[in-house]
């Protein structure tokens, strides 16, 4: 998702509930007969796009159960359509797609300006500053690096102590009880 400048969710029927009950056994139980439900991944990917502030275009097949991130009333537009080629040719759809494309262009420009670049489109680690490297590290990566460093230092200290104890040729310093004699 970090590499994306925009996200399109196309939700179509994955599950059809011929006969069913929603909230079965509860006081608000109701029929779920004939419900059409998309994949849960539509909700997950839409949430990821929203959290990362990517322009989101949600296209939902007519007749799907409106719930979660496929409902209208959020910060993005949910286009309910009949999934057909004719839908793509409507002026309404072209306008919505054009608006989403404009937003994607803005985000793409922001992302490309924020990323340090080396030669071509590849990052050149030699040209990165410490500040650029640190700003690119996520909190999870920072904790992983800290844990690795602590483990490494603990291993070096333990190894040094073991080597010192095993190969030390000097007599040990007398203890306090030996000094008292």
Secondary structure, 3 states (H helix, E strand, C coil): CCCCCEEEEEECCCEEECCCEECCCCCCCEECCCEEECCCHHHHHHHHHHHCCCEEEEEEECCCCCCHHHCCCCCCEEEEECCCHHHHCCHHHHHHHHHHHHHHHHHHHHHHHHCCCCCCCCCCHHHCCHHHHHHHCCHHHHHHHHHHHHHHHHHHHHHHHHHHHHHCCCCCCCCHHHHHC
